[in-house]
Amino acid sequence: MPVPEDLLEILVCPETRQPVTLAPPELIEQLNERIRAGTLRRRGGDSVDEPLVEGLVREDGKILYPVDDDIPVMLIEESIEL
């Protein structure tokens, strides 16, 4: 189930306060390729081991916040640089 539209309207990046939008499926697939290759890391330094199903992209397109079990993970150290 995607993140509800009314929730998307109030979510912002905790770092810059920029709005976020749902990541397009093509971006999720590109990131999942990097996960399979073992090259994707979170900003906190941990590697991303589980495939992404959904994510929220910051307005400037530089950061993705993963959505885990339909819950946006809006923590800077859990975000992924794009």
URSUL-V744251 format. One record per run of one state. SS is the DSSP state (h for helix, s for strand, l for the rest). FROM is the first residue (numbers start at 1). LEN is the number of residues. If there is no record, write none. Layout:
ss = [SS;SS]
from = [FROM;FROM]
len = [LEN;LEN]
//
This chain:
ss = [l;h;l;s;l;s;l;h;l;s;l;s;l;s;l;s;l;s;l;h;l;s;l]
from = [1;5;9;12;13;19;23;25;38;41;42;47;48;54;59;63;69;71;73;76;79;80;82]
len = [4;4;3;1;6;4;2;13;3;1;5;1;6;5;4;6;2;2;3;3;1;2;1]
//
